[in-house]
């Protein structure tokens, strides 16, 4: 597994926020879990569509370590694991919705390709 050579040098709260919900997949996973509440790995993968298993697994691990999502494993056969937002994760949803609304005002995209969760946050209002 890749290990960073240097520790992150976060000097501004905005940098911390962007580290948590920035990047291609973090905000998408947060939005999907905000809409769907609790999902198993396979359900989350299906909702995300074009993410690879390796990227989904590593992103879920980082979001869990950051306290944004919780992973609940059940002692069953076959094993069952569910993911949902923590209070910290839910608190970022209105911020992401505001960013979507701002972006919708300035970025015109192909509406047929917009994720269902994005359509529900009324991004182009």
C-alpha positions as CSV (number, residue, x, y, z in Angstrom):
1,X,0.0,0.0,0.0
2,X,1.2,3.5,-0.9
3,X,2.6,5.5,2.1
4,X,2.9,9.3,1.8
5,X,6.5,10.5,2.5
6,X,5.4,13.7,4.2
7,X,2.6,14.3,6.7
8,X,-0.1,16.7,5.4
9,X,0.7,20.4,6.1
10,X,-2.8,21.8,6.7
11,X,-2.6,25.5,7.7
12,X,-6.1,26.6,6.8
13,X,-9.5,25.2,7.8
14,X,-10.5,25.3,4.1
15,X,-7.6,22.9,3.3
16,X,-8.9,20.5,6.0
17,X,-12.4,20.7,4.5
18,X,-11.2,20.1,0.9
19,X,-9.2,17.1,2.2
20,X,-12.3,15.6,3.7
21,X,-14.8,16.2,0.9
22,X,-12.6,17.2,-2.1
23,X,-11.5,14.8,-4.8
24,X,-13.6,13.0,-7.3
25,X,-15.2,10.4,-5.2
26,X,-15.5,11.7,-1.6
27,X,-18.3,14.1,-2.2
28,X,-20.2,11.6,-4.4
29,X,-20.1,8.9,-1.7
30,X,-21.2,11.5,0.9
31,X,-24.2,12.6,-1.3
32,X,-25.2,9.0,-2.1
33,X,-25.2,8.0,1.6
34,X,-27.1,11.2,2.5
35,X,-29.8,10.2,0.1
36,X,-29.9,6.5,0.7
37,X,-29.0,6.6,4.4
38,X,-27.5,3.1,4.8
39,X,-26.0,0.9,2.1
40,X,-24.0,-2.3,1.8
41,X,-20.8,-2.2,-0.2
42,X,-22.4,-3.7,-3.4
43,X,-25.3,-1.3,-3.2
44,X,-23.0,1.7,-2.9
45,X,-20.9,0.4,-5.8
46,X,-24.0,0.1,-7.9
47,X,-25.1,3.7,-7.1
48,X,-21.6,5.0,-7.8
49,X,-21.6,3.4,-11.3
50,X,-18.1,3.9,-12.8
51,X,-15.9,3.6,-9.7
52,X,-13.5,0.7,-9.4
53,X,-13.5,-1.7,-6.4
54,X,-10.0,-0.6,-5.3
55,X,-10.9,3.1,-5.4
56,X,-14.2,2.6,-3.6
57,X,-12.6,0.5,-0.9
58,X,-9.8,3.0,-0.3
59,X,-12.1,6.0,-0.3
60,X,-14.5,4.3,2.1
61,X,-11.5,3.5,4.4
62,X,-10.3,7.1,4.3
63,X,-13.8,8.6,5.0
64,X,-14.2,6.1,7.9
65,X,-10.8,7.1,9.3
66,X,-11.8,10.8,9.0
67,X,-15.0,10.1,10.9
68,X,-17.3,11.1,8.0
69,X,-18.9,7.7,7.5
70,X,-19.3,4.7,9.8
71,X,-18.8,1.1,8.9
72,X,-20.9,-1.4,10.7
73,X,-19.9,-5.1,10.3
74,X,-22.4,-7.8,11.4
75,X,-21.2,-11.1,12.7
76,X,-23.1,-13.2,10.1
77,X,-22.4,-15.7,7.4
78,X,-22.1,-14.4,4.8
79,X,-20.5,-11.3,6.3
80,X,-22.6,-8.1,6.0
81,X,-21.1,-4.6,6.2
82,X,-23.2,-1.4,6.0
83,X,-22.0,2.2,5.5
84,X,-23.8,5.3,6.6
85,X,-23.0,8.9,7.4
86,X,-21.9,10.0,10.9
87,X,-23.1,13.2,12.4
88,X,-19.9,14.8,11.1
89,X,-20.6,13.5,7.6
90,X,-24.2,14.6,7.6
91,X,-23.1,18.1,8.7
92,X,-21.2,18.6,5.4
93,X,-24.2,17.8,3.2
94,X,-25.7,21.3,3.2
95,X,-22.2,22.6,2.2
96,X,-22.0,20.2,-0.7
97,X,-25.6,21.2,-1.8
98,X,-24.5,24.9,-1.7
99,X,-21.5,24.1,-3.9
100,X,-23.8,22.2,-6.3
101,X,-26.1,25.1,-6.6
102,X,-23.2,27.5,-7.2
103,X,-21.7,25.1,-9.8
104,X,-25.0,24.7,-11.5
105,X,-25.2,28.4,-12.1
106,X,-21.9,28.5,-13.8
107,X,-21.3,25.0,-15.3
108,X,-23.7,23.7,-17.9
109,X,-23.5,20.0,-18.3
110,X,-25.3,17.1,-20.0
111,X,-28.3,16.7,-17.7
112,X,-28.8,13.1,-18.8
113,X,-25.5,12.2,-17.1
114,X,-26.0,13.9,-13.8
115,X,-26.2,11.5,-10.8
116,X,-29.7,11.0,-9.4
117,X,-28.5,12.3,-6.0
118,X,-27.4,15.6,-7.7
119,X,-30.7,16.0,-9.3
120,X,-32.4,15.8,-5.9
121,X,-30.3,18.5,-4.4
122,X,-31.7,21.0,-6.9
123,X,-28.3,22.0,-8.1
124,X,-29.5,24.2,-10.9
125,X,-32.0,26.2,-8.9
